[in-house]
Every structure is written in C-alpha cells, then in structure tokens.
Amino acid sequence: MSEPTEPIRVFLVDDQDLVRAGFRMLIDSQPGLTVVGEAGDGGQALERLAVTRCDVVLMDVRMPRLDGVEATRRLAERPDPPQVIVLTTFDLDEYAFAAIRAGAAAFLLKDATPETLLDAIRTVHAGDSVVAPSTTRRLLEHFATALPDPDGAAGAPAPDHRLDALTERERETLVLVGRGLSNAEIAAEFVVSEATVKTHIGRLLAKTGSRDRVQLVVLAYETGLVRP
C-alpha cells in the first residue's frame, strides 16, 4: 500500500477578510489541499511565511502597507521560496505584470472559476506555469512599453549575455515559448517528442537562471527574440 501523499500547503494573502474566507473554504474542501496560514498585507505575509512552511502562495497585488509586488520580490529572494500565484481584479493589471517580473510564477484573475483556481494551485505545485501561455503573452504585449528597448542605436538587438550559452535549437524553443506555444505545440513544430521539448526547456531554465516558464516568456520579450 502506497504512502499517502502530503497535501499541498497554501498560504493566503489578501486585505479583504471575506475574500480570504472564501478561498479558505474552497481550498480546505478539496482532498490534497490545505490552507496553512493567511495574512492581510504583504508585510504580514513575509513575517508569517518566515515561520510557516507552504508550497503555494495566493498573493493579491493591491494591498496597504506592502503590496503584492514587493512582497513577491522579497519572497523570491529567500532560499527555496514557495510558488506565488498573483491574483488581481482586473485583466492586464500593471501590478500583476510587475509581480511576474518580480518572481511570481502565475497570473490569475479573481473572477476565475473555482475549478480554474484549484487547477492553478495544483499545476504550479507540479512545477509548471499556471498561466495559459496566451494570457502571459497578452499581458506582456499590453505592457511591452515597460520593457527595455531591445534595439540598439543601429537598429540591431542589443546583446544579452543570458542567451550566450544557448544552442540554436534552445533559442528557437525560447522563441516559441515566448509566443505562447504549449509543449505539445512546440513538439509538433519541431517534429519531436514532448519529452524532448521538456529537456530543451529544462536546459533553458538552467542556462538563463529563470525560475519557470513565465520568466522564460519575460526573457524572450526583454531580449527582443519576441516582439509584440
């Protein structure tokens, strides 16, 4: 008989008590998920997460004292940080964009269905990106003006040393990730197996120092490999 799987530990950060209560009821009702703590702002979250082990943080971005962007940035600097799902009321919220650049693994609207939220928690915990690639792409395209201009004075892309160690196939993979293609779609494009694509992406993460697929999308835009 196999050992029972440890539940995914979730921490809630939102300045609205009713929102946190709703999330707690939903998450605690699910087998394999449990809420281990909550906080009403980013500062309180950092304090409590220093002594509370968790796997996934649901992080609101607009909060008093310390917002979710700065809280995410500081959390990402800690050893072995939890995955952060950014929650926002408005689609294409500039705060959500900033939080993703600060190290969040996902972007989700607060009006998402319960099934979407639960699936997001499980997907992030499994090490994948919660955000549908198309959603990440729309987010980045909307705020492309906030990214550094990848063109030099002569119109050629400015060099970025994060790309120096990449093979040609890894660069091609990064472009397709940035364009929002799934592993299956990339595999079809290259006529290879999904396992091979996962190997390419694993090497991309290691060579570029990216935490997850979302940061690879950011990298593709920042370096000019993908343009809006």
C-alpha positions as CSV (number, residue, x, y, z in Angstrom):
1,M,0.0,0.0,0.0
2,S,1.5,3.4,-1.0
3,E,2.1,6.1,1.5
4,P,-0.5,8.9,1.5
5,T,0.7,12.0,-0.4
6,E,1.3,15.1,1.6
7,P,-1.3,17.8,1.0
8,I,-0.3,20.9,-0.9
9,R,0.1,23.7,1.6
10,V,-1.4,27.0,0.6
11,F,-1.0,30.4,2.2
12,L,-3.5,33.2,1.5
13,V,-2.6,36.9,1.2
14,D,-5.4,39.4,0.7
15,D,-6.5,42.6,2.5
16,Q,-10.2,41.5,2.4
17,D,-11.3,39.1,5.1
18,L,-14.2,37.8,3.1
19,V,-12.0,37.0,0.1
20,R,-9.6,35.0,2.3
21,A,-12.5,33.2,4.0
22,G,-13.9,32.3,0.6
23,F,-10.6,30.9,-0.6
24,R,-10.0,29.0,2.6
25,M,-13.4,27.3,2.4
26,L,-12.9,26.4,-1.2
27,I,-9.3,25.1,-0.7
28,D,-9.9,23.2,2.5
29,S,-12.9,21.4,1.0
30,Q,-10.6,19.7,-1.5
31,P,-8.6,16.5,-0.9
32,G,-4.9,17.0,-1.2
33,L,-5.1,20.8,-0.4
34,T,-4.9,22.6,2.9
35,V,-4.6,26.3,4.0
36,V,-1.7,26.7,6.4
37,G,-2.0,30.4,7.1
38,E,-3.1,33.8,5.9
39,A,-2.2,37.5,6.0
40,G,-3.9,40.8,5.3
41,D,-0.9,42.5,3.6
42,G,2.5,41.8,2.2
43,G,4.4,42.8,5.3
44,Q,2.4,40.5,7.5
45,A,2.7,37.7,4.9
46,L,6.6,38.0,4.9
47,E,6.6,37.8,8.7
48,R,4.3,34.8,8.9
49,L,5.9,33.0,6.0
50,A,9.3,33.2,7.7
51,V,7.9,30.7,10.2
52,T,5.2,28.9,8.2
53,R,6.1,26.3,5.6
54,C,4.0,26.4,2.5
55,D,4.1,25.3,-1.2
56,V,1.9,27.9,-2.9
57,V,1.0,31.5,-2.0
58,L,-2.1,33.2,-3.4
59,M,-1.0,36.8,-3.5
60,D,-3.2,39.8,-4.0
61,V,-1.3,42.7,-5.6
62,R,-3.2,45.8,-4.3
63,M,-2.8,45.9,-0.6
64,P,-1.9,48.5,2.1
65,R,1.5,48.7,3.9
66,L,3.3,46.4,1.5
67,D,1.8,45.4,-1.9
68,G,2.0,42.1,-3.5
69,V,4.7,43.1,-6.0
70,E,7.3,44.0,-3.3
71,A,6.2,41.0,-1.1
72,T,6.7,38.7,-4.1
73,R,10.1,40.2,-4.8
74,R,11.3,39.7,-1.2
75,L,9.8,36.3,-1.0
76,A,11.6,35.2,-4.2
77,E,14.9,36.2,-2.7
78,R,14.5,33.7,0.2
79,P,16.0,30.2,0.0
80,D,13.6,27.6,-1.5
81,P,10.7,30.1,-1.8
82,P,7.1,28.9,-2.5
83,Q,5.4,29.4,-5.8
84,V,3.4,32.6,-6.0
85,I,0.1,32.9,-7.9
86,V,-0.7,36.6,-8.4
87,L,-4.3,37.5,-8.0
88,T,-5.8,40.6,-9.5
89,T,-9.3,42.0,-10.0
90,F,-8.5,43.5,-13.5
91,D,-7.3,41.7,-16.6
92,L,-3.9,43.0,-17.7
93,D,-3.3,44.8,-14.4
94,E,0.1,46.5,-14.4
95,Y,0.7,45.3,-10.8
96,A,0.3,41.7,-12.0
97,F,2.9,42.3,-14.7
98,A,5.3,43.8,-12.2
99,A,4.8,40.9,-9.8
100,I,5.5,38.4,-12.6
101,R,8.8,40.2,-13.3
102,A,9.5,40.1,-9.6
103,G,9.3,36.3,-9.5
104,A,5.7,35.2,-9.4
105,A,5.0,32.0,-11.2
106,A,1.5,32.8,-12.3
107,F,-1.2,35.4,-13.0
108,L,-4.9,34.7,-12.3
109,L,-8.0,36.9,-12.2
110,K,-10.0,36.9,-9.0
111,D,-13.2,36.1,-11.0
112,A,-11.7,32.9,-12.3
113,T,-13.9,29.8,-11.6
114,P,-13.2,27.7,-8.5
115,E,-12.1,24.9,-10.8
116,T,-9.6,27.2,-12.5
117,L,-8.1,28.3,-9.2
118,L,-7.8,24.8,-7.8
119,D,-6.2,23.6,-11.0
120,A,-3.8,26.5,-10.9
121,I,-2.7,25.6,-7.4
122,R,-2.0,22.0,-8.4
123,T,-0.3,22.9,-11.7
124,V,2.1,25.4,-10.0
125,H,2.9,22.9,-7.3
126,A,3.8,20.4,-10.0
127,G,6.3,22.9,-11.3
128,D,4.5,24.1,-14.4
129,S,3.2,27.5,-15.3
130,V,-0.4,28.3,-14.2
131,V,-1.0,31.0,-16.7
132,A,-2.1,29.9,-20.1
133,P,0.7,31.0,-22.4
134,S,-1.7,33.1,-24.4
135,T,-2.6,35.0,-21.3
136,T,1.0,35.6,-20.4
137,R,1.6,36.8,-24.0
138,R,-1.3,39.3,-23.8
139,L,-0.1,40.6,-20.5
140,L,3.4,41.2,-21.8
141,E,2.2,42.7,-25.1
142,H,0.0,45.1,-23.3
143,F,2.9,46.4,-21.2
144,A,5.6,46.0,-23.8
145,T,6.4,49.7,-23.5
146,A,7.6,49.0,-19.9
147,L,10.2,46.5,-21.1
148,P,13.7,47.8,-22.0
149,D,14.1,48.7,-25.7
150,P,15.9,45.7,-27.2
151,D,17.1,47.7,-30.2
152,G,20.4,49.5,-30.2
153,A,21.1,52.8,-32.0
154,A,21.8,51.0,-35.2
155,G,18.5,49.0,-35.0
156,A,20.1,45.7,-34.1
157,P,19.2,43.8,-31.0
158,A,21.4,44.8,-28.0
159,P,23.5,41.8,-26.8
160,D,22.2,39.9,-23.8
161,H,24.6,37.5,-22.1
162,R,21.8,35.4,-20.8
163,L,21.5,34.0,-24.3
164,D,25.2,33.3,-24.9
165,A,25.2,29.7,-23.8
166,L,22.1,28.7,-25.7
167,T,22.2,26.4,-28.7
168,E,20.3,27.3,-31.9
169,R,17.6,24.8,-31.0
170,E,17.3,26.2,-27.5
171,R,16.9,29.8,-28.9
172,E,14.2,28.5,-31.3
173,T,12.5,26.9,-28.3
174,L,12.6,30.1,-26.3
175,V,11.0,32.0,-29.2
176,L,8.1,29.5,-29.3
177,V,7.7,29.6,-25.5
178,G,7.6,33.4,-25.8
179,R,4.9,33.2,-28.5
180,G,2.7,31.2,-26.2
181,L,3.0,27.7,-27.6
182,S,2.5,24.7,-25.3
183,N,4.9,21.8,-25.1
184,A,2.7,19.8,-27.4
185,E,2.6,22.6,-30.0
186,I,6.4,23.1,-29.8
187,A,6.9,19.3,-30.2
188,A,4.7,19.4,-33.3
189,E,6.6,22.4,-34.7
190,F,9.9,20.6,-34.3
191,V,8.6,17.1,-35.1
192,V,10.0,15.7,-31.8
193,S,8.5,14.2,-28.7
194,E,7.2,16.3,-25.8
195,A,9.9,14.7,-23.6
196,T,12.5,16.3,-25.9
197,V,10.8,19.7,-25.6
198,K,10.8,19.3,-21.8
199,T,14.5,18.7,-21.9
200,H,15.1,21.8,-24.0
201,I,13.0,23.9,-21.6
202,G,14.8,22.4,-18.6
203,R,18.1,23.4,-20.1
204,L,16.7,26.9,-20.9
205,L,15.7,27.4,-17.3
206,A,19.2,26.3,-16.1
207,K,21.2,28.3,-18.6
208,T,19.2,31.5,-18.2
209,G,18.7,31.4,-14.5
210,S,14.9,31.5,-15.0
211,R,12.6,30.1,-12.3
212,D,9.8,28.9,-14.5
213,R,8.1,29.2,-17.9
214,V,6.6,32.6,-17.1
215,Q,10.1,34.1,-16.7
216,L,11.2,32.5,-19.9
217,V,8.4,34.4,-21.7
218,V,9.6,37.6,-20.0
219,L,13.1,36.9,-21.1
220,A,12.0,36.3,-24.7
221,Y,10.5,39.8,-24.7
222,E,13.3,41.5,-22.8
223,T,15.9,40.2,-25.2
224,G,13.9,41.1,-28.3
225,L,13.6,37.5,-29.5
226,V,9.8,38.0,-29.5
227,R,8.2,41.4,-30.3
228,P,4.6,42.5,-29.8
